[in-house]
């Protein structure tokens, strides 16, 4: 995407340009099911496209690990804590003392809010991951939010200006939730180095496994360099373990030690979760196949949204945001009455729908209902 496009030009061209690209790419959404993935959509159940869950099941290795772990449920999971930390540390060229595990990455992020909000306000983008905003309010941490750029990415220049005053922590979701956009590593890495001198910088990389753009890079190297950063990831997305609640963070040992002070018990992650995470983390073929499935379904959605005339934000994740009129809540309610669940959003005076990428059958179902309900009533022409 040309970064010199203004917002109106970008919205006008996004659907047609990207849909045209994927139409010529030869990508196909059919035949998505395979030995790694769950069954296709059951028409008798709801289509859950609001939480960005993976709809492609779990790896066979994870399934077997869960079954094997059932016999060990009477024992505390100490050994598997160490095993998973060592696996992550080895892959990231870190040490186990650089790793913290939690019941989802959000548990680690909220612990950082408890610890570091005492040093000053929190700083994040607007919009950003909703649970971070919600939890900041719960712990009464003042939150400053900086609007995204016209390309719907982090406005690092504006955020750095805000970071000049007392800030306890800076929260950056990259890839960005809810837009699906990324901040390029060439701008993000020097930003983190400068800002982390005065505040903890949290880099939420929940969707990093889906990114294929070379402009993107994890900031885990900053942990290796000893910077004041916390990089968090989750097993809830590409690995399909959202229901088992497990994630991890990477940081300097002193930061990890601070976060562990908020750990509510010595084993907050279950044996089943740990064993499934270990097996999934090792199963690189499974991850490659999920990424391929996600890419194919996303190409299908680009084509269909373009065909229907909806402007959307090209995504580096397992969800897409597209713009509608006049009311996203109204469309979401109509879809819900048809057992299709999506997330309605409003920001910058516009209405949006964020839709998770499910199986090929689920997305065909979604597009069929959108086309039936939408028409001119919800489509927003861009002049």
Steps between C-alpha positions, in 0.01 A plus 500: 500500500630845405561681826436832324135416439265705709223332693228559238718373216604199704147401592389545142767270360542237773218266404552513125879494505548222752212294364656529156837384636363192670277417203813474291701313760339164434414457869204273563286470809345168409632175644623669815438206732791270571631267764606794715166673511162469659181411313333742261221727617195329646195691376323425827748699710598863528778639287729666756692769313531756779792383718782432248519138609662247271238288326751250366514275804813392688792292384478124533813517717325734741195276510714199587691699764174598668384140510835385639491775764168383644682240704724768656229739615551408864851652492601866489644602162849610612703300247294613203533864607874466463475306175285760325716788622811323374340436159402865458836625626691273261300615197533868592868479603411597856529337841214341698520787749393730214168314470176527697191285442143598567136407447503672163726793414240737644583376852861610447392834352264572789774414750717762333221754542490428872876534540593783266194727513629626836781669307266707279217486248458231237530590131335312214350554156137580427350254431694213652440159659183548703603291801801725561278808508250324726760378745673837519167643611453222756831573671435875470803555282466824300519409131606733221411389151642626172300466179630269229639649179291543186630156396361358828842416645670614820588870493841455661601864457192626685536232766861594565396859561251378762770285659695811589286549811480251792407162351517168682450274203432514127280232344547421130295232326690390190337370285240750607167392647235583378628628163736215405770742382870481591766748605818452298802385700720779362287759679388292796837375622665844546176630653509223761865562580440869563170480689604203716760717669219654705217243494438131453400435138261206459492345153193282460584259218192278529455490121867493397481140373270609218723777361677436169606856416881549518441852637393333824729357764457388858658721764636201692850608399458800731460256789828339400659847501376565855257781414214594731238312297251218550401293196183292545359220286218252530410142413139613444531595132696299245544205741124483567526471880279792604292276724807378690615855591874511462739772386848626574710811536867572433697766688810569707521289817436804722176575313394134523571509874277808540216329314533179701419699814144522364471130421206374700633149554807301417331313212253725315511287184359147503682180406268447204569852370874460537515161331284621211710816461825301497372265231357785291816707528703212359255427217628738233314322220172569681579872522592515131169340408295733719675798346427366153135443585474849643663650189259320267191599698622858519548509121144378460374773733696768315340392173150482642512828693640665188226348286235626742651849505619517860813697586721300736836523672753248362582273793809317627295295747212251517233772477395778264334835568268649241302822497123519484215745532295612679530294819734209572296399805191461285674275249658293780158446657352390170785257446462368855135421434636277224748340745804684359695691766731791410642801685352844421728800556491875473801728483594818317133564441463189284336159539699180465454125526791286615453145377724210600621262231342161548480192280414530132143385568457752782622785282272398214214504749603845623529644148164353400326666797691827451398513137141419587480757781735767369409636163496876481380526860838428660748560220682831523606642163837678506520803271 
